Amino acid sequence: MGRPRRILRREATARAIGKLAELPLSEVRSAGLLREALREHGFAIDREFPHLPTAFVAPAGSGGPVTGPLAEYDAAPACGP
């Protein structure tokens, strides 16, 4: 039996973001991939930060619990292999 489709999709999204290697505060394409993946899982994407185009709010459901993850996925210069 193969791996669940949702797991494969998450891994594909993570690999795609890793390949983009965008610099800090310029992760526009990476943020787009993340928004697309969240939207596919039922999240409503709200873009409320005009001065920070990589930031967004992605609510789903109602009531609690409420979480607020912060994703850091930029490619800092001279960092990594």
N, C-alpha and C positions, 0 to 999 in steps of 0.2 A: 504494500500500500504506500502511495506517495505522500509527500508532505502536503499539509493543507494549503489550499490556494492563498489564503490570507497571509500565511507565513511567507510563502514565496514572494508575494507582492511586497510585503514589508522589506524583505531582503533586497529585492530589486530596487526599491526606492532608496534604501540606504546606500547601495552600491552606486546608483546614479548620482546621488548627492556627493558622495566621496570623489567621484570622477570629475565633478565640476570644479572643485577646489577654488571656490570664490574667496576673495579677500574680505576682511572684516567690514561689516556694514554695506557690503556689495553683494550679498548672497541672494540676489533677486530671483535667479533661476532655481536655486535650491529651495528657497521659501515657496516658490510656485509648485514645485514637486511635492513638498510637504502639505501644502494646502489641498492639492489635488487628491493625495492619498487620504487625508482626513475627510474630505468631502465624500469620497467613495464609501467611507464607513459611517456616513450619516451625520457628520458634523456640519453645522452651518458656519460658513466663513464670513466673518465681519472684519472689514479692513477699516480700522478706526484711527490709524496713526499716520497722517499725511507726511510728517517729517521723518518717518522711519519706515520706508517701503517694505522692509523685510519682516516687520512685526504684524501680527494679526491675532484676533480672538476667534476661537473655534468652539462655540458652545454646542452641547448635545444633551438632550433629555431635560429634565426639570428636577428641582429639589436637590438633595445632597447625595453623595458627597460632591464637593467642588474641589477640583485640583487646578493648579496653575503651573504647568511645566515650562521650563525655559530651555530651549535647545541652542546649544553652542556648536556650530558646525562650520565655522569659517576656516580658511586655510591661512594661518598666520605665516608671514614670510620667515624663511629659515627654520621652519618647524617640521619635523617628520623626516622620513627617509629621503 
